[in-house]
Amino acid sequence: MTWKHGESAYMRHLCTDGPGGKPCDICREANTVRQRREKSLREARRTRLAANPTLAPHGTVTTYQLWGCRCVECRVAMSRKNARRDRSPYRTITRWKDALL
């Protein structure tokens, strides 16, 4: 498969000027557009969930992240996930590329 500048996978994995480098302007702009679109979709889901709380199961990481729910049950689920992540022995590797260098 050939990657092109501006595609999100290319920007995330290939278009940098080395470890910790920044992507080119084309890829940065494409990523900005994608992030704004994702944010508006999250906000729309959050509004729908506020109007009808039964749309998604509460107390899950998915509902916290995807639906933007901040009820007590969803916050507890996310806190538990973060606690598990923070105890991981792999936490010292900040990026997978750094592990390969």
Secondary structure, 3 states (H helix, E strand, C coil): CCCCCCCHHHHHHCCCCCCCCCCCHHHHHHHHHHHHHHHHHHHHHHHHHHHCHHHCCCCCHHHHHHCCCCCHHHHHHHHHHHHHHHCCHHHHCCCHHHHHC
